[in-house]
């Protein structure tokens, strides 16, 4: 069992102080992991505490562009694209096994190759099932966990998952779920959700994501991962037990206008890790679309507290 020590963090009630914008430019790299080229963004000093930014669906490391300059003055940031996403290679499913277990294995080997042996994981959406598998396979590398609408509880699954479960049970009979999952409207609504402030969202985000989803081979890749998502739900109890047993330092930031992963999923983290800091944000699934400064400020406070107690 990995032992963590960190005092409970109080819920922030005061406004976020101005954050320095780092003049350190982001660096763009590729790494070859067992024949698959992995694209990643990197910023900050390599000897600073490392935060690994794990993106969601159907985005890429680009989703972190607004956050990275707000953290890079103090922290070492690494934001990779998973195989099949962004600028990383997208091998055909017969050449690469598109499961969350394999994505996590590739990401773990990627970090080992870079020589990163201690990190805090910042997990959004798909970053959750990738990140929790990385944690369980190498718990001694973990300093802390930051969650942003990355679900690990059945209570956090919104109504749409009832239909997706039909696809899990009979994939060939419910191809319409893949159509909805990879289609334009679904891609757009992942950003807008049920937010009362649609004017805060940049249409370039979902337009670019839909272009990426429309590339040859993407339907096979994303349908394989959608089918494998059932194994994430089946793994929830195992992840929850690890949290209970190890009590890692944890920051949870949750956009309340997310119809996919709903607020009860955020609150359940507190049941397993009582010291977890929970913030329900006035934002959607991609909270950075609306609350960049707040997410950055809360992250900096959490990381500063984490560093002071280690």
N, C-alpha and C positions, 0 to 999 in steps of 0.2 A: 504494500500500500504506500502511495506517495503522500507525504505529510506536508501540508501547507499551513502557514500561520499568517493571518491577516485579520485585523480587527474589523468589525462590521462598519460599513460605510453609510453615512447618513444620506438621506434623499436630499438632493440639491434643491434648495428653495430660493436661492439668490440668483440674479442674472449672471450669465456667463461673461467673464471678463474678456476684453479684446485679446485676440490671439495673434501672435507674430506670424507673418506669412514668410516662410523660408525662401530665401533667394537661391538656396541650393536647388539646382534643377534636377528633375527626375531623370534617371538613366534607364535606357531601354536595352534589354539583353535577350539572348536566347541561350538555352542550355540543352544539351542532348542527354535524354534519360532513356537508356535502353532502346535507342533508335528513334525516339519520338522527340522532336524539337519542341521545347517548352519556352514560350515567350513570357518575360516578366518585367515588371517595372521595379525600380529600386531607387531609394532616396535616403538621405541622412548618412551619418557616420557609421561605418561598419562596427566600430567598437561601442556604439550606443546600444541600449536595450532594443531588441528586435521585436517588431510586430509583424506577423504574417497575416496579410489581408486575403481572405478566401471569399471569392465572389459568388453571386447567386445565379439563378437562371432567369432569362437566357443571356445574361450579360457577360462581362469579361473583366479583366483588371482595369479596364477603362472606367468602370463605375467608381473607382477610388480617386479619380483625377482631382476632384475638388477637395478631398480630405488630406491627401498626401502632403501638400505644401503647408498644411496647418499643424502637422506633427513632425516634419522632417528636421526642425531645428534641434529637437531633443532625442528623437528616436530613429532607429534604422528600420525602414519600411521595405518589405518585399511583397509584391502583389503579382502572383503568377496567373496565367490562363491555364485552365485544365485542358487536357487533350480533347479535341472536338470543339473548343470554344476560342473565341477571340483570334489571336494570331498564332496560337500553338497549332501544331500539326493536328489534322483530323483524319487519322487512319480509318479505313473501312472497318466495320465491326468484325469482319473475318480476320483482321490483322491486329486488332486491339479490342480487349474485352471491356465494353462500356458498362461497368458496374461501379457503384460508389466505393466498394471495397478496392477496386483496381485504381480508381482515381486517387483515393487516399494513399495507396501504395506508391503510385507515381509521384505524388506530392512529397511524401516522406523521403523518397530517394532523391528527389530534386533538392530538398533542403540539406540532406546529408552531403550531396555533391558540392553544394555551396559552402559547406563547413559551418552551417548554422545548427548549433546543438542546444540552444536555449531560446525560447520565444514565448510571446503571448499570442494566442490565436484570436483574430477578429473574424467572426463567422457570420455571413449573411446568407439566408435562404439555403441553397445547395451547399454553401460553406459549412452548414451544420453537420450533415451526414458525412461529408468529407473530413471535417475537423474532428468530430468525435471519434472516428475511426483512427485518425492520426494520434489522438490523445491516448486511446486505449492501447495502441501498439507501441507507443514510446512515452509513457507518462512522465518520466524523469526529465524530458525536454521542456515540459510545460511550466511557464511562470504564472499564467493567468488566462482567463477566458473572457472575451468580449462577445456578446450576442447581439445581433440586430435582426430581428424577425427570422431567426433560425430556430425551427421548432424541434422539440424532443418529447412532446406529450400529445396524446390523443385529444386532450382537451383543447389543444391549439389548432386542430384541423378544422378549417371552415367548411361550409356546406358543399363546395365544389368537389370535395374529396369523396363524397358518396358516389358520384358518377365516375370518378377516376378509379375507384375500387371495382367498378363493373369491368373496366378495362383490365385490371389486374387479374380478375377471375376468368375473363374470356377475351383475350386480346384480339383475336381475329374477328370477333363479333362486335367489337366496340372501337373500330378505327376512328370513329367520329371524335373520340376523346383526344387522339393524337392531332386530328385536324384543329380542334379547339386550342390545344396546348401550344401548337406551333404556328397558329394563324395570326393574322394581323391584329384582329380585335382583342384576342387574348393577350398578345404582347403589349398592346396599348393599355389595357385595363390593369395589367400588373403594376404599372406606374400610377395610374389615376386612382385605382381602387374605388373606394367610396368617399374620397376626399371632397370636402366642400370647397376646396381651393384648386381647381384644375388649372388655373392660370399660373400656378407656381411651377408647373412641370414643362420641361423643354421637350417638344415633340421629336427633336433629333434623337433622343434616347431610344424611344421605341421604333422609330423609323430605321435607325441603324441596326438595332437588334433584329428587326424583321428581315432586313437584307441579309444579315448573317444566317438566320434560320432558313432562308431561301436558297442557300448555296447547295450545290449537288452533294448528296450523301447525308445532309443534316437530318432529314426525316428518320432515316434508319438509326442514326446515333441517338437522337432525342427520344425516339420511341423506346429504344432499349433502356435508356436511363429512367424514363417514366415507368416502364414495367418494373424495373429494379427498385423503384422507390418503395414498393411494398416491403422490401427487406429493411428499409430504414424504419418504417413503422414497427416492424417486428423486433427491431433492435432497441426501441425506446426503453424498455425495462432495463436492459443491460447498461445503457448510458446513464439512466437515472440512478442505478445502483452504484455506479462508479462515482457519480457526484456525491451521493450520500456518504460513501465510504471515505472519500478523499477531501471533501470540502474545499475545493479550489477557490482562490479569489475570483470573483465573477461580477461583471458589469453587464446588465441586460438593458438594452434600449429598444423599444418596440413601437413601431408606427401603428396607431390605433385604427387607421383607415384601411387596413389590410384585410380583404375578405378571404384570402388564402390561409394565412396564419393569424388567428384571432387572439385577442388580449388574454383570455384564460391560459393560453400556452405560456405567456410571459410570466404570469403570476405563479405558475406551478414550479418554476425554478426556485422560487423562494421556499417552497415546501421542502425541497431536497437540500438546498444550500441556504440556510437561514441568514447568513451574512451577506448574501447576494444583494447588490444594489440594483433596484428596478426603477426604470424611468419609462413611463408611457408617454410617447411623443405625439404631438399634433401633426402627424405625418402618415404616409402610407407605407407600403411594402418596402420601397426604396427610400428610406428616411432621409438619405443624403440629398434627394431631390428637393426637399423642403427645409431641412434642418441641419445644414452643413455645420454651421458655427456651434450649434448645441451639441451635436454628436462629437465634434472635435474637442469642445471644452470638457465634456464629461469624460471623454477618453483620456485627455491629458491629466485630469484630476485623479482618475483611477490609476493611471500608470505612475504618477508621482507618488501616490500612496503605496502602490505595489513596490516601488523601488525603495521607499523609506523603511518598509517592514522586512525586506529580504536580508 
